[in-house]
Amino acid sequence: MYPGVSSDQQRALSDFFASTRSLRATLSVHNLQVEGATATARVGGTYEFTTSAGRGEQQPVNFQAELHRDGTTWRLVAVR
């Protein structure tokens, strides 16, 4: 997903996707700070998904995304 993903984050994501039939993510950047080739974005939104048992669920999400510019491309390097 990104170079800095921890083994705990990777395991949690793997478990989540293994137990999910469908997923819709609605995300918005609430704040963006850019300093040279580094950027920090505050992201919020909602995950709407159907579990493997067929139950529909909604989950609010908020996180901080760290990005790094490589030429003309921004790359995700961490999620906190």
Summary of the structure (lengths in Angstrom):
residues: 80
radius of gyration: 14.6
end to end distance: 13.6
largest distance: 46.3
contacts: 180
relative contact order: 0.23
helix: 15%
strand: 65%
